[in-house]
Amino acid sequence: MIETEQIEAHLMRRSEPGDQLVFEARLLLESELHEKVQWQQEAYRMVRLYGRDQLKQEIEAVHQKLFSQKEHTSFSQKIRRLFTNR
Amino acid sequence: MPGFKFSNRTAEEREKLFISLYKNAFPVVARYVNKMGGTFDEAKDVFQDSLVIYYEKSVECSFELKTNEKAYLLGIAKHLWLKQHRDNSKLTPIDGLEIESEETAQASDKKVLNFLQTAGKKCMDLLRSFYYDGLQLADAAELFGFSGVRSATVQKYKCLEKVRETVKQKALTYEDFVD
């Protein structure tokens, strides 16, 4: 876990300058670590994609709510009217 | 530690946020799209993309736009609309407003995402709260019911290692199918 934390600090540029130097030296020497850094970067990318995907679903749910529930009728009609009165 | 400028910690808080943004800004965006000859569905799409950008920018800069969120959302929506309609694709990016293409899910990404979602939704939700919603450790600890910041940290890295391993395994598996 410490290593994962170090990789994160390195990727997010949060390491202390001294630690950063040591880590960069290790990266040059340890190909396994180098590989881990790359996969961890890919893991962050997947998490962000997942986050965006979930957020889009949440927004769509809000849309459905606003355009189907009675309590929001005046709002939804106001919008719909824009597109019918061409 | 600085707290959140706008509350997006839980799904309920985000729902409230989006309902208020919808009510506040969708009418002006819809009017604009209508004026430009667009349909209701096009207005909806462009507005929802604008909300995603608005959300990601707010997390990234932890800024608050309460007073002019309407103007800001309309600005993003106009930019997206013009970008889509002016010459269909090759417009130079402006001010990082685009949803970066590298962030757009490819077919192979979707397979991995589906797998991660079914095999480890709990981990993905925890990681999302840190790396997408920008939650502080203390908030995440409370939200996910951890006894404290330390155990939330431990779990975060455990999950990250799991996802890292999965992503690697899947990438190696799918490589076999690439011709």
Interface residues (C-beta under 8 A of the other chain):
Chain A: M1 T4 E5 E8 K36 W39 Q40 E42 A43 Y44 R45 M46 V47 R48 L49 Y50 G51 R52 D53 Q54 L55 K56 E58 I59 E60 A61 V62 H63 K65 L66 F75 K78 I79 R80 L82 F83 R86
Chain B: A11 R14 E15 F18 I19 Y22 K23 F26 P27 A30 R31 N34 T39 F40 A43 K44 Q48 L51 V52 Y55 E56 I99 E102 E103 A105 D109 V112 L113 L116 Q117 M124 L127 R128 Y131 Y132 D133 V154 Y157 K158 L160 E161 V163 R164 E165 V167 K168 A171
